[in-house]
Amino acid sequence: MAKQSDHPLRLDRQVCFLLYASSNLVTRLYRRVLAKLGLSYPQYLVMLVLWDSPSQSVGDLGAKLYLDSGTLTPLLKRMETAGLLTRRRDAEDERRVLVELTDAGRALRKRASVVPQALAQGLDFDPGAVETLRKTLQDIIAMLANRPPSLEK
């Protein structure tokens, strides 16, 4: 018979809860640092994508961030109002909306370069362990993103 501490319905046995809790805690750490830049955590993620490739369609952004357009569109509107990016219809396909960084959005990259270091301060992580964790999480994302549609029902 399984020990009570090994019961499959214990909260601490749920991988989904551990991912959820760690994600929430990490996001809280980011909030303090990103507030100085005037960004929310999801806005920071958008900026990371756009700093890599300054012109993206909303669909491409959503695919990279695993966000649907219903979540992404209001986020992008707020960022456009803040002067970080512009949105416009694609001249070749008016169904597509293109997102591009403004000069202010590009300039923010330099100020944001301190974010990773600011978050690492005070955290005693072994760099090798962090890289192993990153790889494991990338594997989990790939597995979940490529799951058969039958598992979604």
Backbone bond lengths (Angstrom), bond angles and torsions (degrees), N, CA, C in turn:
res aa  C-N    CA-C-N  psi(-1)  N-CA   C-N-CA  omega(-1)  CA-C   N-CA-C  phi
1 M - - - 1.460 - - 1.530 109.73 -
2 A 1.332 116.78 138.23 1.467 121.46 -178.24 1.519 110.92 -71.34
3 K 1.323 115.69 142.15 1.462 120.56 175.54 1.524 108.55 -67.40
4 Q 1.324 117.26 153.48 1.462 122.02 179.01 1.529 110.77 -57.05
5 S 1.343 117.83 -37.02 1.460 120.91 -178.64 1.528 112.32 -69.75
6 D 1.339 117.66 -14.64 1.462 122.04 178.87 1.521 112.78 -101.41
7 H 1.324 117.40 2.24 1.465 120.79 -176.30 1.530 109.65 -60.09
8 P 1.327 117.69 132.21 1.466 120.20 -175.12 1.531 114.84 -64.55
9 L 1.319 118.16 -15.16 1.463 119.97 179.91 1.524 113.78 -99.77
10 R 1.310 117.15 14.02 1.468 119.63 172.62 1.524 108.66 -75.00
11 L 1.319 116.12 141.32 1.460 121.31 -178.81 1.523 111.56 -56.43
12 D 1.326 116.96 -45.14 1.467 119.80 -176.79 1.522 113.32 -72.37
13 R 1.322 118.35 -3.70 1.469 122.15 175.60 1.529 111.43 -95.17
14 Q 1.336 117.13 -5.99 1.459 121.86 -176.52 1.525 110.20 -88.66
15 V 1.311 117.58 113.28 1.465 121.52 177.67 1.527 109.39 -59.66
16 C 1.332 116.45 -38.87 1.468 119.63 -179.43 1.527 110.79 -59.64
17 F 1.338 117.51 -39.95 1.467 119.68 178.60 1.528 111.01 -67.73
18 L 1.305 117.50 -41.77 1.457 120.44 -179.56 1.526 111.24 -62.88
19 L 1.334 116.91 -39.74 1.467 120.52 175.99 1.532 110.33 -66.44
20 Y 1.324 116.36 -43.41 1.463 121.67 -179.81 1.534 111.05 -61.97
21 A 1.320 116.44 -48.84 1.469 120.67 -178.18 1.525 111.25 -65.08
22 S 1.321 117.07 -43.99 1.467 118.95 -179.77 1.529 110.28 -66.15
23 S 1.313 117.39 -38.23 1.467 120.60 177.62 1.533 110.76 -62.47
24 N 1.320 116.79 -45.11 1.468 120.07 177.99 1.521 112.01 -60.80
25 L 1.311 116.98 -43.23 1.460 120.50 -178.18 1.530 111.60 -67.81
26 V 1.322 116.55 -39.77 1.463 119.94 177.98 1.532 109.73 -66.24
27 T 1.322 116.56 -42.15 1.467 120.32 179.23 1.528 110.77 -60.64
28 R 1.311 117.48 -38.45 1.478 120.77 176.70 1.524 111.48 -60.99
29 L 1.332 116.49 -40.38 1.467 119.86 177.30 1.528 110.47 -61.79
30 Y 1.313 115.90 -44.15 1.467 120.66 -179.90 1.522 111.66 -62.87
31 R 1.336 117.00 -37.88 1.466 120.60 -176.25 1.518 112.73 -51.62
32 R 1.309 116.18 -46.35 1.471 120.34 -177.45 1.524 111.48 -62.90
33 V 1.308 116.72 -42.23 1.461 121.34 -178.04 1.527 110.35 -73.50
34 L 1.328 116.58 -42.94 1.462 120.58 -176.77 1.521 113.17 -71.51
35 A 1.316 117.16 -25.69 1.467 120.18 178.54 1.530 110.50 -58.29
36 K 1.315 116.90 -34.51 1.473 120.89 178.87 1.528 111.44 -66.35
37 L 1.331 116.53 -22.03 1.464 121.49 178.79 1.529 111.55 -96.26
38 G 1.326 116.32 -5.71 1.459 120.33 -177.40 1.517 113.35 75.91
39 L 1.336 116.70 24.67 1.460 121.58 -178.14 1.517 111.59 -117.97
40 S 1.307 115.63 145.24 1.461 120.82 167.01 1.538 106.80 -86.69
41 Y 1.313 116.47 169.57 1.461 119.06 179.71 1.538 111.81 -62.15
42 P 1.347 119.42 -47.00 1.471 118.07 177.50 1.535 112.67 -61.46
43 Q 1.323 117.64 -35.40 1.464 120.19 176.81 1.531 110.55 -65.03
44 Y 1.305 117.09 -38.78 1.463 121.54 176.98 1.526 110.16 -60.16
45 L 1.334 116.80 -42.31 1.462 120.06 178.83 1.524 110.99 -62.51
46 V 1.336 116.91 -41.37 1.469 120.70 176.74 1.527 109.36 -60.33
47 M 1.324 116.11 -45.03 1.460 119.84 -179.11 1.527 111.14 -63.04
48 L 1.319 118.10 -39.19 1.467 120.31 178.05 1.528 110.87 -58.42
49 V 1.330 116.54 -42.74 1.466 120.13 178.84 1.526 109.94 -65.62
50 L 1.332 116.75 -45.51 1.464 120.30 -176.70 1.529 112.18 -71.01
51 W 1.302 118.76 -30.86 1.470 119.83 175.84 1.523 110.28 -65.94
52 D 1.314 117.05 -30.06 1.466 121.40 176.25 1.520 111.50 -75.34
53 S 1.310 115.89 -40.02 1.465 121.95 -177.42 1.526 107.50 -144.77
54 P 1.334 117.62 96.69 1.466 122.97 -167.69 1.526 117.25 -63.30
55 S 1.322 118.48 -8.68 1.457 120.98 177.93 1.526 108.29 -132.06
56 Q 1.329 115.75 121.92 1.465 122.09 -177.37 1.518 108.90 -141.09
57 S 1.312 116.95 153.16 1.459 119.26 169.07 1.530 107.23 -82.19
58 V 1.316 115.76 157.38 1.467 119.74 177.12 1.527 109.29 -59.22
59 G 1.326 117.00 -38.52 1.466 120.69 178.59 1.515 112.77 -62.06
60 D 1.340 116.48 -42.79 1.465 119.99 178.87 1.530 111.16 -66.31
61 L 1.328 116.01 -40.81 1.471 119.74 177.02 1.523 110.22 -60.13
62 G 1.331 115.26 -47.29 1.463 119.98 -179.80 1.516 112.15 -59.55
63 A 1.328 116.62 -41.10 1.464 120.25 179.53 1.524 111.36 -64.64
64 K 1.319 116.76 -41.26 1.471 120.26 -179.09 1.525 111.93 -69.32
65 L 1.332 116.59 -32.32 1.466 121.07 -176.70 1.524 113.05 -99.45
66 Y 1.328 117.44 -1.39 1.460 122.51 -177.30 1.533 110.79 57.73
67 L 1.344 115.50 43.15 1.459 121.97 178.04 1.516 109.14 -122.62
68 D 1.334 116.57 143.54 1.461 118.86 176.36 1.527 109.39 -86.15
69 S 1.323 115.54 164.99 1.467 119.44 -175.16 1.517 111.75 -65.13
70 G 1.332 118.56 -27.79 1.463 121.30 177.24 1.522 112.65 -64.56
71 T 1.304 116.92 -29.31 1.468 121.92 176.51 1.519 110.02 -86.30
72 L 1.303 115.92 -40.37 1.460 121.52 -173.53 1.529 113.21 -74.10
73 T 1.313 118.16 -39.30 1.464 120.88 -175.09 1.532 113.26 -58.76
74 P 1.344 120.15 -50.06 1.474 118.29 178.57 1.532 112.62 -63.36
75 L 1.321 116.25 -33.92 1.460 121.80 177.74 1.533 109.53 -62.77
76 L 1.317 116.14 -46.51 1.468 120.85 179.82 1.529 111.47 -66.48
77 K 1.322 117.39 -35.93 1.469 120.58 177.67 1.528 110.47 -60.93
78 R 1.341 115.75 -44.63 1.477 119.37 178.80 1.529 110.83 -63.73
79 M 1.315 116.86 -38.56 1.464 120.81 179.79 1.529 110.87 -69.48
80 E 1.310 116.14 -34.64 1.464 119.71 176.84 1.536 109.45 -67.74
81 T 1.322 117.21 -42.96 1.467 121.50 177.35 1.527 110.75 -59.77
82 A 1.343 116.52 -35.09 1.464 121.54 178.92 1.527 112.11 -77.06
83 G 1.327 117.67 -4.96 1.461 121.38 177.18 1.510 115.44 82.99
84 L 1.343 117.53 15.64 1.462 120.68 -177.48 1.523 113.17 -87.32
85 L 1.327 116.80 -25.19 1.453 120.34 -176.75 1.520 109.87 -153.13
86 T 1.312 114.37 167.74 1.464 120.83 173.78 1.518 107.99 -123.33
87 R 1.321 114.79 153.74 1.464 121.51 174.80 1.518 107.49 -125.27
88 R 1.330 115.29 137.84 1.464 119.00 177.30 1.525 108.89 -152.87
89 R 1.304 114.88 154.69 1.470 120.88 177.28 1.518 109.40 -70.26
90 D 1.323 116.29 140.91 1.462 122.13 176.04 1.531 108.14 -70.35
91 A 1.319 117.17 126.03 1.462 121.85 -178.52 1.531 111.58 -62.99
92 E 1.325 117.49 -29.62 1.464 121.45 -178.80 1.529 112.98 -84.30
93 D 1.322 116.74 -25.37 1.468 121.58 179.88 1.525 107.27 -148.75
94 E 1.320 116.32 97.74 1.464 121.35 -173.45 1.521 113.30 -65.85
95 R 1.321 118.11 -9.97 1.469 119.98 176.30 1.525 110.65 -74.95
96 R 1.322 116.48 -23.11 1.473 121.27 -178.40 1.520 110.38 -90.68
97 V 1.320 115.07 139.91 1.463 121.18 174.13 1.518 107.17 -110.54
98 L 1.324 115.60 126.88 1.464 121.19 179.43 1.519 109.65 -98.04
99 V 1.303 115.38 140.48 1.459 122.72 179.80 1.520 107.11 -116.53
100 E 1.332 115.71 130.92 1.473 120.29 179.24 1.521 109.57 -135.18
101 L 1.316 114.81 145.40 1.461 120.37 176.22 1.521 110.75 -70.21
102 T 1.319 115.46 145.93 1.458 121.14 170.25 1.528 107.62 -91.07
103 D 1.309 115.99 176.10 1.467 119.51 174.84 1.526 110.36 -58.74
104 A 1.326 116.54 -40.57 1.472 120.19 179.16 1.523 110.81 -63.78
105 G 1.318 116.92 -38.76 1.463 120.76 177.89 1.513 112.24 -65.17
106 R 1.333 115.55 -40.99 1.476 119.34 177.31 1.528 110.55 -66.44
107 A 1.328 117.22 -40.74 1.468 121.30 -178.51 1.528 111.86 -65.68
108 L 1.312 116.56 -29.29 1.468 120.22 -178.96 1.527 111.77 -64.23
109 R 1.313 117.07 -24.08 1.464 120.69 -179.60 1.525 111.17 -56.92
110 K 1.317 117.30 -42.40 1.466 120.06 -178.76 1.528 110.58 -62.53
111 R 1.328 116.65 -44.82 1.472 120.09 178.28 1.524 111.62 -65.05
112 A 1.344 116.96 -33.08 1.459 121.36 -178.08 1.523 112.91 -77.91
113 S 1.313 117.55 -11.04 1.472 119.82 -177.45 1.524 112.33 -62.01
114 V 1.325 118.04 -17.13 1.459 121.16 178.87 1.532 112.60 -83.57
115 V 1.326 117.71 -10.68 1.467 120.58 -174.37 1.526 112.46 -58.82
116 P 1.334 120.60 -53.64 1.470 118.26 -178.56 1.531 113.52 -57.56
117 Q 1.325 115.84 -42.88 1.467 119.04 -179.00 1.528 110.94 -67.25
118 A 1.326 117.77 -39.91 1.465 121.25 179.38 1.521 110.80 -62.17
119 L 1.308 117.20 -36.94 1.462 120.25 179.59 1.517 111.97 -74.52
120 A 1.310 116.48 -32.89 1.465 120.12 -178.95 1.527 112.13 -71.86
121 Q 1.339 116.51 -26.26 1.462 119.60 -179.62 1.524 109.56 -62.77
122 G 1.297 115.22 132.75 1.453 120.75 177.91 1.518 114.16 84.41
123 L 1.313 117.42 -6.65 1.457 120.46 176.10 1.517 107.89 -103.86
124 D 1.301 115.59 125.76 1.456 120.89 -176.75 1.524 109.94 -96.87
125 F 1.347 116.02 73.09 1.451 121.20 179.86 1.513 110.02 -105.46
126 D 1.309 115.00 136.00 1.449 121.30 172.49 1.526 107.51 -73.02
127 P 1.339 119.00 125.40 1.474 120.51 -178.94 1.529 113.38 -54.26
128 G 1.312 117.02 -36.08 1.471 119.91 178.07 1.514 111.59 -65.84
129 A 1.331 116.47 -39.23 1.466 120.75 178.54 1.522 110.71 -67.09
130 V 1.321 116.60 -37.52 1.464 120.70 178.32 1.533 109.46 -64.05
131 E 1.317 116.68 -42.84 1.469 119.78 179.80 1.519 110.73 -65.80
132 T 1.313 117.69 -38.76 1.472 121.27 176.58 1.526 110.07 -63.48
133 L 1.320 116.88 -43.30 1.459 121.28 178.16 1.526 110.32 -62.54
134 R 1.321 117.37 -45.11 1.472 121.79 179.18 1.529 110.01 -56.98
135 K 1.327 116.69 -46.05 1.463 121.00 -179.48 1.531 110.64 -64.40
136 T 1.307 117.21 -42.69 1.466 121.03 178.98 1.524 110.41 -61.63
137 L 1.331 116.87 -44.63 1.463 120.30 179.49 1.528 111.31 -66.06
138 Q 1.330 117.51 -38.63 1.465 119.93 175.72 1.526 110.85 -61.49
139 D 1.332 116.34 -39.27 1.470 120.62 177.98 1.533 110.86 -65.14
140 I 1.321 116.45 -41.52 1.470 120.55 178.89 1.529 110.14 -63.47
141 I 1.322 116.76 -45.18 1.466 120.69 179.38 1.525 110.23 -61.24
142 A 1.317 117.05 -45.62 1.465 120.47 179.86 1.527 110.68 -61.64
143 M 1.322 116.44 -42.54 1.456 120.41 -179.80 1.534 110.12 -63.28
144 L 1.318 117.54 -45.70 1.461 121.04 -177.63 1.527 112.02 -71.76
145 A 1.314 116.89 -37.44 1.467 120.51 -179.65 1.523 111.39 -68.88
146 N 1.323 117.28 -25.28 1.465 121.66 -177.83 1.524 112.77 -106.47
147 R 1.318 116.63 18.69 1.465 120.00 -178.17 1.536 110.14 -68.07
148 P 1.305 116.64 151.95 1.472 119.66 178.16 1.530 110.31 -64.96
149 P 1.335 117.91 142.26 1.467 120.65 -179.33 1.522 112.87 -57.43
150 S 1.315 118.51 -26.90 1.468 121.50 -178.78 1.528 112.14 -62.08
151 L 1.341 118.08 -23.28 1.462 120.64 -179.55 1.526 112.36 -80.47
152 E 1.317 118.30 -10.23 1.457 121.67 -178.05 1.518 112.19 -85.17
153 K 1.315 117.95 -15.47 1.476 121.32 -174.62 1.492 111.83 -85.17
